[in-house]
Amino acid sequence: MSVQNNGSIYLHVYFVKEGKSPNPKDKLKYLKKYTVYNTKRLNKFKKRKFQNTVNLLTGETDVHPDLIKKENMSSYEILSHWHPNLTINMMDDHTPWARGSLPAPLDEYIEFVPGGEFYYPVIYFNDYWNLNTEYQPLNDTVKKLNLTLTYSPISLLRWQMYAAQNMRSKWYSMLGADFMEDSDNDQDSLKTAIIETNPYLLAMTIIVSIIHSVFEFLAFKNDIQFWRNRKL
């Protein structure tokens, strides 16, 4: 497969009204204004680092054989990776947005019908919960790829939360690949904690942390007032 040679594979998604067709050759059922289209690259290019560290006591290494750095070899390679899960969300919102007055990041996703005041539904490819550790490298040993697609509507509020995270990733990518990689690892740790922690325990931890912060602020405020009164 070309994707094994760092090629790309794309997913093309069409939504049409009931009874309509996304095929432009179907003259009777195809209408462009009733066709919503979006595309996404499914594979992700990631840096795979090689290591040449060994245990000083045993002289052996626990590194996978594919990740051992060889002589006259670069310390890393850019390799295409694959994740088998993707969620397709359609935003369930009927806000009468006006052309030219959309706040960020809505302005990057909402497309208006040409010459009209209506806009197309937003199709959002949600891979936020796909952990970086779950991506598999696409090397010569890969013969087939599994892909599970999940469709569900999404509210405007939830979509804005995911879109804000995407904007954050774009900003970090401008700071360099290494900074972006560190950010992804931090995000993975946070997602893992949320996924694996009991929701009641997680909520209790957040509440206790907030209360603790409030008490710390009040104590600091009292200290300042005490020293001010003492000077007077």
C-alpha positions, 0 to 999 in steps of 0.5 A: 500500500502507498500508505506504508510508504508515507502516503495518505489515506482520506475519508470522504463523507457525504450527508444528503436529505432523505430521497436525495443522492450525493452523486452528481451524475444522478440528475434527478436526485442530486442537488448541491445545496442539499449535499454536505461534504467533508473529508479527513486524512485518516493516517497521522504522521508521527516521529518515531525515535530510535534509542541505543541505551542499554542496561549498565548491569546486564549490557542488554536493552529493553527497547523493541528491536525495531527501535534500536538505533543502528550505526550511521542512522538518524535518531528518528524517522517520520512514519505514518500511523493509524488509529482504528476508531473515528467518530463523525459528529453532526452539530445539532444547532439552529442558531441563526448565524449571520455571514461575517459575524461568526466568532472563532472557531465557528468561522472555520467550520461553518460554510454558508450556502452561496448567495444565501443566508443559510449555512450547511450543517457542520460535520466534525471528525472527532478523534479527541479521545484517540490516545497517541499510544493507541496509534499503530505504525504502518510498516511493511508488516501491516496487511490490512487496516481496521476502521470503526466509524461511529456517528452521533449528533453533538451539541454546540457547547460540546462541539465548542469544547472539542474545537477549542482543543483543536485550536490549542493543538494548532497553536502548539504545532506552531511552536515546533514538533518537539513542543507539540509532542510533549503537549500530546503526551501531557494530553494523553496523561490527562485523558487516561486519568479521566477515562480510568478514574471513577467519575464520582472520585474525579468529581470529588477530587475537583471539588476538594481541589477548588475548596482547598484553593479557596481556603489558600486564597483566604489565608493569604488574604488574611496574612496580608491584612495582618501585616498591613494592620501591624505596620499601622 
